[in-house]
Amino acid sequence: MKIAIIGVGYWGRKVAREYIDLAREGRIKPPIVCDIVDENLAYFRDKYPEVEITKDYKTLLTRDDVIGVHICTPNNTHYTLCKDFIEAGKHILVEKPMTENYKEALELVELSKKMGVNLSVGHIFRFNNAINFIKRMHEDGVLGELKYLRLQWTSFLQPPKERDVIFDLAPHPLDIINYVFNRWPSKVYCKAKSYIREDKEEVAYIIAEFGDHVTAHIEVSWLYPKKIREVCIMTDCGFYVIDALAQTINYYDGMDWHPIDVIPNNTIKSEIEHFIETIENGNTSVNHGENGAENVRVLEILHQSNREGREMDVNF
């Protein structure tokens, strides 16, 4: 099996190295990397001579040996690249957000069904051992009745060009809530601000209601001087704090804190292995396109809430 990685900048390099490691283990064939930036291709030419490189993704569309593609390009290219590769019969793993609007996301989902290919979205925390531990606790009924959630997704970095913090960071906390609790919000309110640029927000605060008096508060920011990926869950049994970076869980029972043992994993590798397995066995991926499209729909409504300054209904 040969996979092509489209876009090998900062994130794409990390992704490509995992495919290269799997190839060296004999599990797949050496991947192809594609990028329009010479510097990015030179990195692989110099360091990984076994990897084929190309600047033109269209040359891959008719390659029978390319079974799937992993798309790590800017958000505004996702729709066109996915559409072209799906129509060429290739299986797709595209980084989040799936597209920049819900209409295009739905079109890709329907097209993938028509062509009989797997369409997966890079909601990588579905492959995080700490998140999966909490999900199993919920499914086993030992987590307790959900009351409220607080999620903080922050970093301190120069805002990426042509991207706002809602579409860049908010997909993760929204997807984690859906993945663990099988819920999308029924109502949302979003307040976002631009402090460095005029037209792209760098900070956003989101209030989401889920029915049954369950509320989530989500903070996303590129201006907070610490990288945090934290999920806090209050239930009638206590309070859980998940550090999704360190993959740790701590539980407060009302009197003291108790660590819960979790063995951390390489989430990128786990996601890629799952993608390869779905190609091999034909099963639906846990990060399938329908979820990716629904995530984009909520992101669009968050933008609308911020523009109009009001709470918005989310009707699935």
ZATOR-217437 format. One record per residue (C-alpha): residue number from 1; x, y, z. Coordinates in nm, 2 decimals, always signed. Each point is the difference from the previous one (the first is absolute). Layout:
BEGIN
@num: NUM px: X py: Y pz: Z
...
REM end
This chain:
BEGIN
@num: 1 px: +0.00 py: +0.00 pz: +0.00
@num: 2 px: +0.13 py: +0.34 pz: -0.10
@num: 3 px: -0.13 py: +0.33 pz: +0.16
@num: 4 px: +0.07 py: +0.35 pz: -0.13
@num: 5 px: +0.03 py: +0.29 pz: +0.25
@num: 6 px: -0.11 py: +0.33 pz: -0.15
@num: 7 px: +0.16 py: +0.29 pz: +0.17
@num: 8 px: +0.31 py: -0.06 pz: +0.21
@num: 9 px: +0.04 py: +0.32 pz: +0.20
@num: 10 px: +0.01 py: +0.01 pz: +0.38
@num: 11 px: -0.28 py: -0.25 pz: +0.06
@num: 12 px: +0.04 py: -0.20 pz: -0.32
@num: 13 px: +0.36 py: -0.08 pz: +0.08
@num: 14 px: -0.11 py: -0.16 pz: +0.33
@num: 15 px: -0.26 py: -0.20 pz: -0.19
@num: 16 px: +0.24 py: -0.11 pz: -0.27
@num: 17 px: +0.26 py: -0.12 pz: +0.25
@num: 18 px: -0.25 py: -0.24 pz: +0.15
@num: 19 px: -0.08 py: -0.14 pz: -0.35
@num: 20 px: +0.37 py: -0.04 pz: -0.06
@num: 21 px: +0.05 py: -0.18 pz: +0.33
@num: 22 px: -0.28 py: -0.24 pz: -0.09
@num: 23 px: +0.16 py: -0.06 pz: -0.34
@num: 24 px: +0.33 py: -0.08 pz: +0.16
@num: 25 px: -0.18 py: -0.25 pz: +0.22
@num: 26 px: -0.13 py: -0.16 pz: -0.32
@num: 27 px: -0.36 py: +0.08 pz: +0.06
@num: 28 px: -0.05 py: +0.22 pz: -0.30
@num: 29 px: +0.20 py: +0.12 pz: -0.30
@num: 30 px: +0.21 py: +0.32 pz: +0.03
@num: 31 px: -0.24 py: +0.29 pz: -0.04
@num: 32 px: +0.00 py: +0.28 pz: -0.25
@num: 33 px: +0.02 py: +0.36 pz: +0.12
@num: 34 px: -0.15 py: +0.29 pz: -0.20
@num: 35 px: +0.05 py: +0.37 pz: +0.06
@num: 36 px: +0.03 py: +0.31 pz: -0.21
@num: 37 px: +0.28 py: +0.14 pz: +0.23
@num: 38 px: +0.35 py: -0.11 pz: -0.11
@num: 39 px: +0.14 py: +0.03 pz: +0.36
@num: 40 px: -0.26 py: -0.25 pz: +0.13
@num: 41 px: +0.09 py: -0.25 pz: -0.28
@num: 42 px: +0.37 py: +0.05 pz: +0.05
@num: 43 px: -0.04 py: -0.11 pz: +0.37
@num: 44 px: -0.12 py: -0.34 pz: -0.11
@num: 45 px: +0.23 py: -0.03 pz: -0.30
@num: 46 px: +0.30 py: +0.05 pz: +0.23
@num: 47 px: -0.11 py: -0.19 pz: +0.31
@num: 48 px: -0.22 py: -0.28 pz: -0.14
@num: 49 px: +0.13 py: -0.11 pz: -0.34
@num: 50 px: -0.25 py: -0.29 pz: -0.02
@num: 51 px: -0.29 py: +0.24 pz: -0.02
@num: 52 px: -0.12 py: +0.11 pz: -0.34
@num: 53 px: -0.07 py: +0.38 pz: -0.03
@num: 54 px: -0.22 py: +0.20 pz: -0.24
@num: 55 px: -0.12 py: +0.36 pz: -0.03
@num: 56 px: -0.31 py: -0.08 pz: -0.20
@num: 57 px: -0.28 py: -0.19 pz: +0.18
@num: 58 px: -0.19 py: -0.06 pz: -0.32
@num: 59 px: +0.27 py: -0.25 pz: -0.11
@num: 60 px: -0.12 py: -0.22 pz: +0.28
@num: 61 px: -0.36 py: -0.01 pz: -0.10
@num: 62 px: +0.05 py: -0.27 pz: -0.26
@num: 63 px: +0.26 py: -0.20 pz: +0.19
@num: 64 px: -0.14 py: -0.35 pz: +0.06
@num: 65 px: +0.26 py: -0.06 pz: +0.27
@num: 66 px: -0.12 py: +0.30 pz: +0.21
@num: 67 px: -0.28 py: -0.15 pz: +0.21
@num: 68 px: -0.06 py: +0.29 pz: +0.24
@num: 69 px: +0.11 py: +0.36 pz: +0.07
@num: 70 px: +0.05 py: +0.19 pz: +0.32
@num: 71 px: -0.08 py: +0.37 pz: -0.06
@num: 72 px: +0.19 py: +0.25 pz: +0.23
@num: 73 px: -0.04 py: +0.32 pz: -0.21
@num: 74 px: -0.15 py: +0.33 pz: +0.10
@num: 75 px: -0.38 py: -0.01 pz: +0.08
@num: 76 px: -0.10 py: +0.19 pz: -0.32
@num: 77 px: +0.14 py: -0.28 pz: -0.21
@num: 78 px: -0.17 py: -0.29 pz: +0.17
@num: 79 px: -0.32 py: -0.01 pz: -0.21
@num: 80 px: +0.17 py: +0.00 pz: -0.34
@num: 81 px: +0.27 py: -0.25 pz: +0.09
@num: 82 px: -0.25 py: -0.24 pz: +0.17
@num: 83 px: -0.24 py: +0.03 pz: -0.30
@num: 84 px: +0.27 py: -0.07 pz: -0.25
@num: 85 px: +0.14 py: -0.30 pz: +0.19
@num: 86 px: -0.34 py: -0.15 pz: +0.08
@num: 87 px: -0.11 py: +0.02 pz: -0.36
@num: 88 px: +0.33 py: -0.18 pz: -0.08
@num: 89 px: -0.11 py: -0.28 pz: +0.23
@num: 90 px: +0.26 py: +0.07 pz: +0.28
@num: 91 px: -0.07 py: -0.04 pz: +0.37
@num: 92 px: +0.04 py: +0.33 pz: +0.19
@num: 93 px: +0.12 py: +0.11 pz: +0.34
@num: 94 px: -0.03 py: +0.38 pz: +0.01
@num: 95 px: +0.11 py: +0.21 pz: +0.29
@num: 96 px: -0.26 py: +0.20 pz: +0.19
@num: 97 px: -0.20 py: +0.20 pz: -0.08
@num: 98 px: -0.13 py: -0.21 pz: -0.28
@num: 99 px: -0.10 py: +0.30 pz: -0.21
@num: 100 px: -0.07 py: +0.37 pz: +0.06
@num: 101 px: -0.37 py: -0.04 pz: -0.04
@num: 102 px: -0.27 py: -0.26 pz: +0.08
@num: 103 px: -0.14 py: -0.01 pz: -0.36
@num: 104 px: +0.33 py: -0.11 pz: -0.14
@num: 105 px: +0.05 py: -0.25 pz: +0.29
@num: 106 px: -0.33 py: -0.17 pz: -0.08
@num: 107 px: +0.08 py: -0.02 pz: -0.37
@num: 108 px: +0.33 py: -0.18 pz: +0.08
@num: 109 px: -0.18 py: -0.25 pz: +0.23
@num: 110 px: -0.26 py: -0.08 pz: -0.27
@num: 111 px: +0.27 py: -0.02 pz: -0.27
@num: 112 px: +0.21 py: -0.24 pz: +0.22
@num: 113 px: -0.30 py: -0.23 pz: +0.04
@num: 114 px: -0.07 py: +0.01 pz: -0.37
@num: 115 px: +0.36 py: -0.09 pz: -0.08
@num: 116 px: +0.03 py: -0.26 pz: +0.27
@num: 117 px: +0.30 py: +0.15 pz: +0.17
@num: 118 px: +0.08 py: +0.07 pz: +0.36
@num: 119 px: -0.01 py: +0.36 pz: +0.10
@num: 120 px: +0.15 py: +0.07 pz: +0.34
@num: 121 px: +0.08 py: +0.33 pz: +0.18
@num: 122 px: +0.30 py: +0.07 pz: +0.23
@num: 123 px: -0.19 py: +0.04 pz: +0.33
@num: 124 px: +0.31 py: -0.15 pz: +0.16
@num: 125 px: -0.12 py: +0.01 pz: +0.36
@num: 126 px: -0.22 py: -0.30 pz: -0.08
@num: 127 px: +0.32 py: -0.19 pz: +0.01
@num: 128 px: +0.12 py: +0.14 pz: +0.33
@num: 129 px: +0.03 py: -0.26 pz: +0.28
@num: 130 px: -0.12 py: +0.23 pz: +0.27
@num: 131 px: -0.30 py: +0.11 pz: -0.20
@num: 132 px: -0.09 py: -0.36 pz: -0.08
@num: 133 px: +0.04 py: -0.10 pz: +0.37
@num: 134 px: -0.26 py: +0.27 pz: +0.09
@num: 135 px: -0.22 py: -0.12 pz: -0.29
@num: 136 px: +0.00 py: -0.36 pz: +0.13
@num: 137 px: -0.08 py: +0.12 pz: +0.35
@num: 138 px: -0.30 py: +0.18 pz: -0.13
@num: 139 px: -0.11 py: -0.29 pz: -0.21
@num: 140 px: +0.04 py: -0.24 pz: +0.30
@num: 141 px: -0.22 py: +0.23 pz: +0.21
@num: 142 px: +0.28 py: +0.07 pz: +0.26
@num: 143 px: +0.07 py: +0.36 pz: -0.09
@num: 144 px: -0.32 py: +0.13 pz: +0.15
@num: 145 px: -0.28 py: +0.22 pz: -0.13
@num: 146 px: +0.14 py: +0.29 pz: -0.20
@num: 147 px: -0.05 py: +0.35 pz: +0.14
@num: 148 px: +0.24 py: +0.24 pz: -0.17
@num: 149 px: +0.32 py: +0.02 pz: -0.20
@num: 150 px: +0.28 py: +0.25 pz: -0.03
@num: 151 px: +0.25 py: -0.03 pz: -0.28
@num: 152 px: +0.31 py: +0.21 pz: -0.06
@num: 153 px: +0.19 py: -0.01 pz: -0.33
@num: 154 px: +0.27 py: +0.27 pz: +0.01
@num: 155 px: +0.35 py: +0.06 pz: -0.14
@num: 156 px: +0.23 py: +0.30 pz: -0.03
@num: 157 px: +0.10 py: +0.04 pz: -0.37
@num: 158 px: -0.01 py: +0.23 pz: -0.30
@num: 159 px: -0.35 py: -0.05 pz: -0.14
@num: 160 px: +0.01 py: -0.21 pz: -0.32
@num: 161 px: -0.07 py: +0.20 pz: -0.32
@num: 162 px: -0.36 py: -0.01 pz: -0.13
@num: 163 px: -0.12 py: -0.20 pz: +0.30
@num: 164 px: -0.21 py: +0.10 pz: +0.30
@num: 165 px: +0.01 py: -0.16 pz: +0.34
@num: 166 px: -0.35 py: -0.14 pz: -0.01
@num: 167 px: +0.06 py: -0.22 pz: -0.31
@num: 168 px: +0.35 py: -0.08 pz: +0.11
@num: 169 px: -0.03 py: -0.10 pz: +0.36
@num: 170 px: -0.38 py: -0.04 pz: +0.08
@num: 171 px: -0.04 py: -0.31 pz: -0.21
@num: 172 px: +0.19 py: -0.21 pz: +0.26
@num: 173 px: -0.21 py: +0.08 pz: +0.31
@num: 174 px: -0.32 py: -0.02 pz: -0.19
@num: 175 px: +0.10 py: -0.34 pz: -0.14
@num: 176 px: +0.11 py: -0.13 pz: +0.34
@num: 177 px: -0.34 py: +0.08 pz: +0.15
@num: 178 px: -0.18 py: -0.18 pz: -0.29
@num: 179 px: +0.24 py: -0.29 pz: +0.01
@num: 180 px: -0.02 py: -0.07 pz: +0.37
@num: 181 px: -0.36 py: +0.09 pz: +0.07
@num: 182 px: -0.16 py: -0.04 pz: -0.35
@num: 183 px: -0.14 py: +0.35 pz: +0.01
@num: 184 px: +0.01 py: +0.31 pz: -0.21
@num: 185 px: -0.12 py: +0.33 pz: +0.16
@num: 186 px: -0.36 py: +0.11 pz: -0.03
@num: 187 px: +0.09 py: +0.37 pz: +0.05
@num: 188 px: +0.32 py: +0.19 pz: -0.02
@num: 189 px: +0.13 py: +0.35 pz: +0.08
@num: 190 px: +0.34 py: +0.12 pz: -0.11
@num: 191 px: +0.19 py: +0.32 pz: +0.07
@num: 192 px: +0.33 py: +0.03 pz: -0.20
@num: 193 px: +0.25 py: +0.28 pz: -0.03
@num: 194 px: +0.29 py: +0.11 pz: -0.23
@num: 195 px: +0.29 py: +0.16 pz: +0.18
@num: 196 px: +0.28 py: -0.04 pz: -0.25
@num: 197 px: -0.18 py: +0.00 pz: -0.33
@num: 198 px: -0.31 py: +0.19 pz: -0.12
@num: 199 px: -0.21 py: -0.28 pz: -0.15
@num: 200 px: +0.11 py: -0.33 pz: +0.16
@num: 201 px: -0.08 py: -0.08 pz: +0.36
@num: 202 px: +0.28 py: -0.12 pz: +0.24
@num: 203 px: -0.21 py: -0.06 pz: +0.31
@num: 204 px: -0.35 py: -0.15 pz: +0.04
@num: 205 px: -0.23 py: -0.09 pz: +0.29
@num: 206 px: -0.28 py: -0.25 pz: -0.07
@num: 207 px: -0.30 py: -0.10 pz: +0.21
@num: 208 px: -0.17 py: -0.31 pz: -0.12
@num: 209 px: -0.32 py: -0.16 pz: +0.13
@num: 210 px: -0.07 py: -0.37 pz: -0.05
@num: 211 px: -0.34 py: -0.05 pz: +0.17
@num: 212 px: -0.07 py: -0.16 pz: +0.34
@num: 213 px: +0.16 py: +0.31 pz: +0.15
@num: 214 px: +0.34 py: -0.10 pz: -0.13
@num: 215 px: +0.22 py: +0.30 pz: -0.09
@num: 216 px: +0.35 py: +0.03 pz: -0.14
@num: 217 px: +0.24 py: +0.29 pz: +0.01
@num: 218 px: +0.27 py: +0.00 pz: -0.26
@num: 219 px: +0.30 py: +0.24 pz: -0.02
@num: 220 px: +0.22 py: +0.01 pz: -0.31
@num: 221 px: +0.29 py: +0.23 pz: -0.04
@num: 222 px: +0.33 py: +0.06 pz: -0.17
@num: 223 px: +0.09 py: +0.28 pz: +0.24
@num: 224 px: +0.02 py: -0.20 pz: +0.33
@num: 225 px: +0.36 py: -0.05 pz: +0.10
@num: 226 px: -0.02 py: -0.37 pz: +0.05
@num: 227 px: -0.10 py: -0.30 pz: -0.22
@num: 228 px: -0.30 py: -0.16 pz: +0.18
@num: 229 px: -0.23 py: -0.28 pz: -0.12
@num: 230 px: -0.22 py: -0.06 pz: +0.30
@num: 231 px: -0.34 py: -0.16 pz: +0.05
@num: 232 px: -0.18 py: +0.04 pz: +0.33
@num: 233 px: -0.32 py: -0.21 pz: +0.06
@num: 234 px: -0.23 py: +0.04 pz: +0.30
@num: 235 px: -0.24 py: -0.29 pz: +0.07
@num: 236 px: -0.21 py: -0.09 pz: +0.30
@num: 237 px: +0.29 py: -0.24 pz: +0.10
@num: 238 px: +0.27 py: +0.27 pz: +0.00
@num: 239 px: +0.23 py: +0.21 pz: -0.21
@num: 240 px: +0.24 py: -0.13 pz: -0.27
@num: 241 px: +0.29 py: +0.20 pz: -0.15
@num: 242 px: +0.16 py: -0.14 pz: -0.32
@num: 243 px: +0.32 py: +0.14 pz: -0.13
@num: 244 px: -0.02 py: -0.11 pz: -0.36
@num: 245 px: +0.37 py: +0.09 pz: -0.07
@num: 246 px: +0.15 py: -0.20 pz: +0.29
@num: 247 px: -0.29 py: -0.25 pz: -0.03
@num: 248 px: -0.07 py: +0.00 pz: +0.38
@num: 249 px: -0.32 py: -0.01 pz: +0.19
@num: 250 px: -0.06 py: +0.13 pz: +0.35
@num: 251 px: -0.32 py: -0.06 pz: +0.20
@num: 252 px: -0.13 py: +0.21 pz: +0.28
@num: 253 px: -0.25 py: -0.18 pz: +0.23
@num: 254 px: -0.10 py: +0.30 pz: +0.21
@num: 255 px: +0.28 py: -0.05 pz: +0.25
@num: 256 px: +0.32 py: -0.08 pz: -0.19
@num: 257 px: +0.16 py: -0.04 pz: -0.34
@num: 258 px: +0.07 py: -0.35 pz: -0.14
@num: 259 px: +0.21 py: -0.07 pz: -0.31
@num: 260 px: -0.14 py: -0.26 pz: -0.25
@num: 261 px: +0.26 py: -0.20 pz: -0.18
@num: 262 px: +0.01 py: +0.05 pz: -0.37
@num: 263 px: +0.28 py: -0.13 pz: -0.23
@num: 264 px: +0.06 py: +0.28 pz: -0.26
@num: 265 px: +0.01 py: -0.08 pz: -0.37
@num: 266 px: +0.13 py: +0.15 pz: -0.32
@num: 267 px: -0.33 py: +0.14 pz: -0.12
@num: 268 px: +0.12 py: +0.09 pz: -0.36
@num: 269 px: +0.12 py: -0.36 pz: -0.04
@num: 270 px: -0.32 py: -0.14 pz: +0.14
@num: 271 px: -0.21 py: +0.21 pz: -0.24
@num: 272 px: +0.21 py: -0.10 pz: -0.30
@num: 273 px: -0.01 py: -0.37 pz: +0.09
@num: 274 px: -0.38 py: +0.03 pz: +0.03
@num: 275 px: -0.02 py: +0.17 pz: -0.34
@num: 276 px: +0.20 py: -0.29 pz: -0.16
@num: 277 px: -0.21 py: -0.26 pz: +0.18
@num: 278 px: -0.33 py: +0.15 pz: -0.13
@num: 279 px: +0.15 py: -0.01 pz: -0.36
@num: 280 px: +0.09 py: -0.36 pz: +0.05
@num: 281 px: -0.32 py: -0.12 pz: +0.17
@num: 282 px: -0.25 py: +0.24 pz: -0.15
@num: 283 px: -0.14 py: +0.10 pz: +0.34
@num: 284 px: -0.13 py: +0.34 pz: +0.08
@num: 285 px: +0.26 py: +0.21 pz: +0.18
@num: 286 px: -0.07 py: +0.14 pz: +0.35
@num: 287 px: +0.09 py: +0.35 pz: -0.14
@num: 288 px: -0.22 py: -0.03 pz: -0.31
@num: 289 px: -0.11 py: +0.27 pz: -0.23
@num: 290 px: -0.35 py: +0.04 pz: +0.14
@num: 291 px: +0.14 py: +0.11 pz: +0.34
@num: 292 px: +0.24 py: +0.23 pz: -0.18
@num: 293 px: -0.28 py: +0.17 pz: -0.19
@num: 294 px: -0.21 py: +0.04 pz: +0.32
@num: 295 px: +0.30 py: +0.16 pz: +0.17
@num: 296 px: +0.03 py: +0.25 pz: -0.28
@num: 297 px: -0.37 py: +0.09 pz: +0.03
@num: 298 px: +0.04 py: +0.08 pz: +0.37
@num: 299 px: +0.31 py: +0.21 pz: -0.08
@num: 300 px: -0.20 py: +0.20 pz: -0.26
@num: 301 px: -0.27 py: +0.07 pz: +0.26
@num: 302 px: +0.26 py: +0.11 pz: +0.25
@num: 303 px: +0.12 py: +0.26 pz: -0.26
@num: 304 px: -0.36 py: +0.11 pz: -0.05
@num: 305 px: -0.06 py: +0.03 pz: +0.37
@num: 306 px: +0.31 py: +0.22 pz: +0.03
@num: 307 px: -0.10 py: +0.22 pz: -0.29
@num: 308 px: -0.36 py: +0.05 pz: +0.12
@num: 309 px: +0.08 py: +0.02 pz: +0.37
@num: 310 px: -0.27 py: -0.25 pz: +0.10
@num: 311 px: -0.06 py: -0.36 pz: +0.10
@num: 312 px: -0.07 py: -0.23 pz: -0.29
@num: 313 px: -0.20 py: -0.33 pz: -0.03
@num: 314 px: +0.18 py: -0.30 pz: -0.14
@num: 315 px: -0.24 py: -0.24 pz: -0.16
@num: 316 px: +0.13 py: -0.34 pz: -0.10
REM end
